Amino acid sequence: MRVVVQKVTSANVKVSDRVVGLIDRGLVLLVGFTSGDNSDTIDYMINKIIKLRIFEDDRGIMNLSIKDVGGSILSISQFTLYGDASKGNRPSYQKALNGESAVKLYDEFNSKLEKEIPVAKGVFGASMQVSLINDGPTTIILER
């Protein structure tokens, strides 16, 4: 499982020119799954995300988690996180989990995450337009 975490002041996702997910201060998560990912992988990643201290405290030091600042999450499925362009110029997506299996894990991920923090979502498998204002900019890549 790979998650690109971006700290934002605001973000939204559109499908067919309609906003389907919107947050103010928080995190945009680009989420991809691969073979072998399971509930334990999801639990590990959620724990890491909600405890990740990348928000500034009153001294300007990245010392606060998303829960500490009362932020929200915008979760976006993105199989292209497992794109491999090491051979040639056209990426291979063989390491990305197939859609049927990935959607189950993505739904489980969001369901468990929503028990911890407010979550807005994109639409799995849809063509989406994601807009965000990256704060910092701060971008962290998590993998397990």
N, C-alpha and C positions, 0 to 999 in steps of 0.2 A: 504494500500500500504506500502510495506517495501522496503527500499533501503539500501544496504550496500555500503558505500562510502569508497574507498581506494585511498589514495594519492599515486601516482606512478611516477617514473622517466621514465618508459616506460611500454607498455603492448601490447599484441596482442591476437587475438582469431583465432583459426583454426577450420575448418570443413572439414573432410575427407583429412587431411594433407595439406589443402590449407588455407593460411592466408586470412581471409575475413574482418578483422578489425585490425588497427594498430595505436597506438598513441605514442608520446613521453611524455613529462611532462604533467601531468594532473590527471584525476580521472577515476578509473574504478568503474562503477555502476552495482551492481547486483540488478536486479529489479524484484519484485514479486507483484502480485495483488490478492486481495481477494474480497469477496462479498461486495457491497456497494461502491467500488471505482468508481470514475467518473471523469469528466473533472475538477471539482473543486479540487479534490484530486491531480490530476496531476499538476494543476497550483500551488497549495500550495507547492508541492514537488520540482518543478522546481525552484521556487523562493528561497526555502531553499537551494537547491544545489548550485545555481550560486552565492549566497551571503555567503555561508559557508566559514568562514575565518580560513582556516587550512594550508595555505602556509606561510612560514616565510618571514618577512620583512628584511631589511638590518641590523636589530639588533638581528635577530634570533628568533623573536617573531611571533607566528602564528597569523597574523593580516591581511593577504591578501586573496582575493577570487581567484577562478580560472580565472575569467575575468581579475583581476589585474595582473596576471602573464602570461596571454596569453596562457593558457593551453587548452587541448582538453579533450574530454570524450570518453571512451569506454563503451558502454551500452550493458549489457548482460541480457537477460531474464532468470529468475531463479525461477520456481514455487516451488522449494524445500525450499525456504525461509519460506514457510508456513507449513513445515513439523512439525508434533507434535509427539514426542516420549515420551510423559508423561506416556502413558500406554503401557507396553511391550517394545520390542526392535525394532520393525518395525514401522517406522514413518507412520502416516496417513497424507494424503494430502487433506483431505476434506475441509480445509479452503482456499486452493488455488483455485483461479478462474479458471473455465473451459477454455480450450485452445481457443475456438472460441471467447469468450468474452475478454480473456486476450490479445490476439494478437491485437485486435482493440485498447485497451488501451495502449499497448506497442508501437504501431505505432503512436498513438496520442502523447504519451509522447516524443518519439524521434523527431517527426515532430516539436513539440513546442520547444523542447530543442535546435534543430538545428537553430532556429531563434535567439538564444542567444549566441551559442558557437559551434565550430566545434565538430561533433559527428561521431565516428566510431561505428559500430554495429556488434553484433553477428547475428546468424540466429535463429529466433524464433522456438522453438521446436526441433532444431537439437542437436545432440551430439556434444558438443564443447569442445575444449581444450583451456583454458585460461592461458596465461603466463603473469606474471607481476613482476615488481620489486617495492615492497611496500616501499615508502619513509617515513622514520621515525622510525619504521612503524607507520602509522596513518590510523586508521580504525574507522569510525563512522557509527552507525546504526540509520537511520531515519525511522519513522513510523507515519502514520496518518490513 
